[in-house]
Amino acid sequence: MYKALKEITILLAEDEEKLSELMQDAIGEYFKNFTVVKDGEEALNSYNKERPDIIITDILMPKISGLELLKTLREQDEKVPIIILSAHSDTDKLLQAIEFGATRYFIKPLDPDELLDYMITIVKKLEDKDILHFTENFRFSLSKKLLYSNSSHIKLTKRERDFILLLSKQKDYIADNNLIKKTLWKKEDEVSNERLRTFIRRLRKKTSKNLIQSNSKQGYSLTL
């Protein structure tokens, strides 16, 4: 099974107990966490506490319907994947679900394996957006702030992780010296250029002299 699933948390909102148990038994073990709630109100509370990576909701539920839940969640989060389940092909409701921002819908009776296959495609897309690729097979995870060389994890200090994250978010991956100093040494009044250069040298020793590039008087960048 796709290993990246073990890093993913799922929220399932389903008032049919047999179906929620079936789904949890069939696919729950593949994920880091698989939370099941019985109505839309519980789902909203669980989302606000846990911020799951993927949400699956029945379209008809007590207290808050799946459509109302979808609409409310989209007002808070435009990106989280939300999958809608429906007991029948109600065209109006499904069109509303698409209008409110559903990622996809499935018609019951549900095949857990089909749902799992689709969730794997979602996770792959999430992973592609999260991972930045640089020279010499260096990869950086934006969400976890972890740097890899091929399959090996490179241990970095917090300041080193923040530095790579800063460069990753800049246009053309270039950050000027003043921005770097201000970001990495927040509480210190003055940071010399020599201290910054020493920091860069040490990081290059851990990684590669080619990963971090000096850009004349502009600052530093990561090499694509």
C-alpha positions, 0 to 999 in steps of 0.5 A: 500500500502507498506509504504516504497514507500513513501520514494522512488523517481522515475525518468521516461523517456518516450517520449509518453505523454499519457503513462507517464501521465497514469503511473503518474496518476496510481502509482505516488501518492505512491512515495515520488517523481515521476519525468517525463522527455521526452528524455534521455538527460533530464533523465541524467540531472535529474539523476545528480541533484536528484539521484532518487532511481529507474529509468524507461526508454523507450528503444527508445527516442530522443537525447539519447536512453534508451540503451545509457542512461542505459550504461552511468548511469551504468558507474556512478552507478552500483547499482541503479535499472533501468527498461527498457520499450520497445514497442515490443520484439526486442531481440537484444535490450533487450539482449543489455539492459541486457548486459548493466545492466538493472534490468528488462524490460517490454513490452508495452502495460504496466500494471501499477499495474504489474510494481508497484508490481515489484517496491515493490519487489525492495524497499523491497530488498533495505530496507533489504540491508539498515537495520541492525538488532541487539540484542533486536530488535534494527534496524539501517538504514544505509542511514538515520542513524536512530536507532529503538527499535521495532517500536520506533525511538530512538533520538540520537545526531549526535555523537551517530549516527556517532558512531553506523554508524562507528561500523556498517561498521567495520568488525565484527562490532568492532572498536578500541578506537583510530578509534572511537576517531578520527572519533567522535572528529575530531577537538580535539587533545586528547580525554581521555579514560574516556571521551569515556567511559562516552560517551558509558555509556550515549548511553547505558542508551538511548538504552540498556546495551546489544547493545554496547559491550566492547571487552577487549582492542580491542574496542567496537562492536554492539551485533548482 
